[in-house]
Amino acid sequence: MVRVLTAGLPERVGSPFGLVRRRLRDKLPPRVPATPVPPAPAQAPVRRLMPECTECGVPGRPEAFRDGLCRPCRESDHTP
């Protein structure tokens, strides 16, 4: 194990810092040229649908309509 770690080292080291710096610099992989990142495709705007009463056309929340009718239209249909 020691032989593997010390392979290629000089017998005398004058500056440990300089030795480590040089070995790190020599062992670094080459820099990869930066490739331009393609722009993200433009996304279509999100369309939100608002339900409407089938009788009078009033918009509202989905839970406000039963059988496609708003409360006033439901109540007017069921009054004798």
C-alpha positions, 0 to 999 in steps of 0.5 A: 500500500505504501508503495502505491502511495509513494510511487513517483515521489522524489526521494527528497522533498524540499517543499511539501506544499509545492509538491502537493500543489504540483501533483494536484495540478498535474493530475487534474483532468483537462477542462471541458469547453463549456457548451452553450445551453439551448434556451428552454422552449417557450411554454404556453400560458396555463389556461384555467377554465371557469365553469358557467351556469348552463342557464344564465351563463354566470361564471363561478366555482365548480362546486357552486354548480349542481347539474350545471346550474347556479343556485338562483337558476336551480331555485327558480326551476324548482319553485312551483 
